[in-house]
Amino acid sequence: MGNSSSKPFVSDPTKFATPKTASTLHAGDLDPNWNSYDYIIVGGGTAGCVLASRLSENPDVTVLLIEAGARNDDVLFSRIPLAFSRMFRGPYDWQYETTWIYIEFFRSRELTFCSPQKSLQGRSIYWPRGKLLGGSSSINLMIYHHCAPEDFDAWVRQGAHGWGYETMRKYFNKAERYIPHSSHDLDPSLHGTSGPWITSHVPCAPISDRILEACDEVGISQIKDLNTSEGTLGASRFVAFVDEKHERSSTATAYLDEKVLKRPNLMVVVSVVTEKVLFSSDADGMPRAIGVQVSTSKSGPSFVVGANKEVILCAGTVASPQLLMVSGVGPAGHLSKFDIPIVCDLPAVGKNLLDHFTSGSMAIPFETGPMCSLACQIGIFVRSDDHQLHFNQEGSAALPTSDMTSGTRAPDVELAVFPFTVINSGLTQPPRGTSGITAGAILLKPCSKGKIELKSSSIWDHPLIDANYLSHQSDVNMMIKATRLLLRVARTKSLSTWLDVKNSAEPTGDFFWPGDADPDTVSDDNLIAWMRQHGQSAWHPTSSAKMGCSPSDSVVDPQLRVHGIRALRVVDASVFPDQVSGHCCAVVVAVAERAADLINSAE
Ligand SMILES: Cc1cc2nc3c(=O)[nH]c(=O)nc-3n(C[C@H](O)[C@H](O)[C@H](O)COP(=O)(O)OP(=O)(O)OC[C@H]3O[C@@H](n4cnc5c(N)ncnc54)[C@H](O)[C@@H]3O)c2cc1C
């Protein structure tokens, strides 16, 4: 057993770890002098909070949760739903930027170069990620979405045995406490009602009803609930993770409440960065994770802390593969460029990076109209091969696209509509006195795959993130089709009386084009030029430490154990075997719930 006295939110490493000295520098077996815990969870984000809470339900094990960012409870803007963009570019955001990684050969030597994204007019794309307890669930848009049931059955086909929809549904329900709301008569028996994570509907702006009517007009049918075994195709009001007071219900507020934080067997550490995982070697030569090295600053002293049972990485899609690599687990050739001693040569670490790309905010001004108090309220999920929908220019042939969906009832396009003006992730102010809606088409099943590589051997330097957006022609075509459909929604009778839609196919301003372009006359070239200039991340990167059976193309097995290493798991959005077709916070929570069950049942 490790420390048994547990205080909420410790930030001083001397309270839970042991100073790193020359003798602990290359320690092999777990040093009896180290402070130690049964489970060390690295990253107190969406998944990490779930695991810390569930594993510490067993009073016979000790759990240490280490979060690099601050505590969440005194961050006002994290609680207010509409204030999400106030969390961007500040101390609670990792503020990643994408880069384009390419290799050239000079005199037979392989040289790696980086530059901004090639296919996006040389822009870097901003990736916000939560850096506080609750992680991205403390800064995100709070859209609660199971994605398509077929997505999980496709995971099983890719080798993630045991992760099919019927199983995942149990964990979605275990996590959720749905509170019915007068604005929407959803069937509560299809939802979890006794879990810790509170979900509900929110009051909707009147424009949201017009958006639903507009969907009807273009042939997208309304469905009551996006989160059932019936699937997610259609248009509906989103459920949000908000509590009774309409404040954010993050995994930190939900899973680490006062009662949980008082557990003597749980230590929650904030503002401490895990620098690397430490390994020893078992008698058969197989590496075993025995603890982690932590510090509060790049130049400050380092400390070590031991794991009697397991180290569990929950640092997210960017930081988990980075932590693996700086610790010596990853493609040997890449690690050797930074003189990192190889613990396990795992070529798939950092590969298979998938992100939802969005066309960028297309703001369409209201002529008159209210502002409202919550972010994205309506979910619209469609298939690009739906012949009832009008994706193409009048009289033109359909652009060819690849079907990457998990099944015939799974979407590949989302149309996102915000009932207010949000430009450039909310970081750019719209012109004074303007109000409007903001719309964007989202590519849910990209063909383009990216990767994460190291920039240095230090965890304190951001890694290189190459999202490789729009590198595949199918993705370009899909975005053109999706944007045309979105423009048709804006021009329906239901919306055109509210919106100031121009009769132009050409740009009419920096902020409002192409939301006011005519879908039948605007050219493909104009649409794609807009996206290359304004497109951005929809903030759901997944699959860079992917789950599967084969170590050649996945990093963890279906129990989420890192291939070829004992006592090390990864549990977060990075282990998805494939991109899900929607918003993935609820999926991360369900994955973490199931991982906790797997670990607890082995106890
Ligand atoms: C702006 C934004 C809006 C989004 N909107 C939605 C939405 O509305 N609905 C939805 O379903 N999904 C949404 N998402 C996506 C969703 O929030 C994420 O996919 C999900 O929260 C990821 O969970 P995770 O556990 O993998 O990572 P995170 O929640 O990001 O957790 C990782 C944690 O690890 C910590 N960490 C990293 N490195 C270290 C280290 N070295 N040492 C210690 N700690 C470390 C981080 O600080 C963080 O707390 C959004 C994401 C963003 C960023």
The ligand as an SDF file (V2000), in Angstrom:
LIG
                    3D

 53 58  0  0  0  0  0  0  0  0999 V2000
  -13.1080   22.5430  -27.7260 C   0  0  0  0  0  0  0  0  0  0  0  0
  -13.6230   21.1370  -27.7570 C   0  0  0  0  0  0  0  0  0  0  0  0
  -14.9650   20.9030  -27.9850 C   0  0  0  0  0  0  0  0  0  0  0  0
  -15.4450   19.5920  -28.0020 C   0  0  0  0  0  0  0  0  0  0  0  0
  -16.7870   19.3900  -28.0440 N   0  0  0  0  0  0  0  0  0  0  0  0
  -17.2720   18.1410  -27.8140 C   0  0  0  0  0  0  0  0  0  0  0  0
  -18.6540   17.9270  -27.6010 C   0  0  0  0  0  0  0  0  0  0  0  0
  -19.4490   18.8570  -27.5500 O   0  0  0  0  0  0  0  0  0  0  0  0
  -19.0840   16.6480  -27.4350 N   0  0  0  0  0  0  0  0  0  0  0  0
  -18.2310   15.5900  -27.4690 C   0  0  0  0  0  0  0  0  0  0  0  0
  -18.6830   14.4510  -27.3580 O   0  0  0  0  0  0  0  0  0  0  0  0
  -16.9030   15.7730  -27.6370 N   0  0  0  0  0  0  0  0  0  0  0  0
  -16.4090   17.0250  -27.7590 C   0  0  0  0  0  0  0  0  0  0  0  0
  -15.0650   17.2230  -27.8420 N   0  0  0  0  0  0  0  0  0  0  0  0
  -14.1830   16.0500  -27.8200 C   0  0  0  0  0  0  0  0  0  0  0  0
  -14.0640   15.4340  -26.4090 C   0  0  0  0  0  0  0  0  0  0  0  0
  -14.0970   16.4340  -25.4320 O   0  0  0  0  0  0  0  0  0  0  0  0
  -12.7490   14.6630  -26.3230 C   0  0  0  0  0  0  0  0  0  0  0  0
  -12.6890   13.7280  -27.3740 O   0  0  0  0  0  0  0  0  0  0  0  0
  -12.6100   13.8840  -25.0240 C   0  0  0  0  0  0  0  0  0  0  0  0
  -12.9070   14.7280  -23.9410 O   0  0  0  0  0  0  0  0  0  0  0  0
  -11.1990   13.3390  -24.9120 C   0  0  0  0  0  0  0  0  0  0  0  0
  -11.0280   12.6740  -23.6940 O   0  0  0  0  0  0  0  0  0  0  0  0
   -9.5940   12.0820  -23.2860 P   0  0  0  0  0  0  0  0  0  0  0  0
   -9.7690   11.4750  -21.9540 O   0  0  0  0  0  0  0  0  0  0  0  0
   -9.0790   11.2570  -24.3870 O   0  0  0  0  0  0  0  0  0  0  0  0
   -8.6310   13.3450  -23.2100 O   0  0  0  0  0  0  0  0  0  0  0  0
   -8.7290   14.6660  -22.3380 P   0  0  0  0  0  0  0  0  0  0  0  0
  -10.0790   14.8400  -21.7710 O   0  0  0  0  0  0  0  0  0  0  0  0
   -8.1830   15.7670  -23.1580 O   0  0  0  0  0  0  0  0  0  0  0  0
   -7.7750   14.3420  -21.1020 O   0  0  0  0  0  0  0  0  0  0  0  0
   -6.3790   14.2740  -21.1560 C   0  0  0  0  0  0  0  0  0  0  0  0
   -5.8590   14.7820  -19.8230 C   0  0  0  0  0  0  0  0  0  0  0  0
   -4.5050   14.4240  -19.6660 O   0  0  0  0  0  0  0  0  0  0  0  0
   -3.8010   15.5280  -19.1140 C   0  0  0  0  0  0  0  0  0  0  0  0
   -2.3920   15.3670  -19.4710 N   0  0  0  0  0  0  0  0  0  0  0  0
   -1.8450   15.4380  -20.7100 C   0  0  0  0  0  0  0  0  0  0  0  0
   -0.5060   15.2220  -20.6300 N   0  0  0  0  0  0  0  0  0  0  0  0
   -0.2170   14.9820  -19.3280 C   0  0  0  0  0  0  0  0  0  0  0  0
    0.9860   14.6930  -18.6270 C   0  0  0  0  0  0  0  0  0  0  0  0
    2.1780   14.5750  -19.2510 N   0  0  0  0  0  0  0  0  0  0  0  0
    0.9210   14.5300  -17.2760 N   0  0  0  0  0  0  0  0  0  0  0  0
   -0.2740   14.6150  -16.6220 C   0  0  0  0  0  0  0  0  0  0  0  0
   -1.4460   14.9200  -17.2510 N   0  0  0  0  0  0  0  0  0  0  0  0
   -1.4060   15.0780  -18.5930 C   0  0  0  0  0  0  0  0  0  0  0  0
   -4.4810   16.7230  -19.7480 C   0  0  0  0  0  0  0  0  0  0  0  0
   -4.2240   17.9240  -19.0620 O   0  0  0  0  0  0  0  0  0  0  0  0
   -5.9370   16.3000  -19.7090 C   0  0  0  0  0  0  0  0  0  0  0  0
   -6.5660   16.6600  -18.5070 O   0  0  0  0  0  0  0  0  0  0  0  0
  -14.5460   18.5100  -27.8510 C   0  0  0  0  0  0  0  0  0  0  0  0
  -13.1880   18.7490  -27.6520 C   0  0  0  0  0  0  0  0  0  0  0  0
  -12.7240   20.0430  -27.5840 C   0  0  0  0  0  0  0  0  0  0  0  0
  -11.2580   20.2800  -27.3190 C   0  0  0  0  0  0  0  0  0  0  0  0
  1  2  1  0
  2  3  1  0
  2 52  2  0
  3  4  2  0
  4  5  1  0
  4 50  1  0
  5  6  2  0
  6  7  1  0
  6 13  1  0
  7  8  2  0
  7  9  1  0
  9 10  1  0
 10 11  2  0
 10 12  1  0
 12 13  2  0
 13 14  1  0
 14 15  1  0
 14 50  1  0
 15 16  1  0
 16 17  1  0
 16 18  1  0
 18 19  1  0
 18 20  1  0
 20 21  1  0
 20 22  1  0
 22 23  1  0
 23 24  1  0
 24 25  2  0
 24 26  1  0
 24 27  1  0
 27 28  1  0
 28 29  2  0
 28 30  1  0
 28 31  1  0
 31 32  1  0
 32 33  1  0
 33 34  1  0
 33 48  1  0
 34 35  1  0
 35 36  1  0
 35 46  1  0
 36 37  1  0
 36 45  1  0
 37 38  2  0
 38 39  1  0
 39 40  1  0
 39 45  2  0
 40 41  1  0
 40 42  2  0
 42 43  1  0
 43 44  2  0
 44 45  1  0
 46 47  1  0
 46 48  1  0
 48 49  1  0
 50 51  2  0
 51 52  1  0
 52 53  1  0
M  END
$$$$
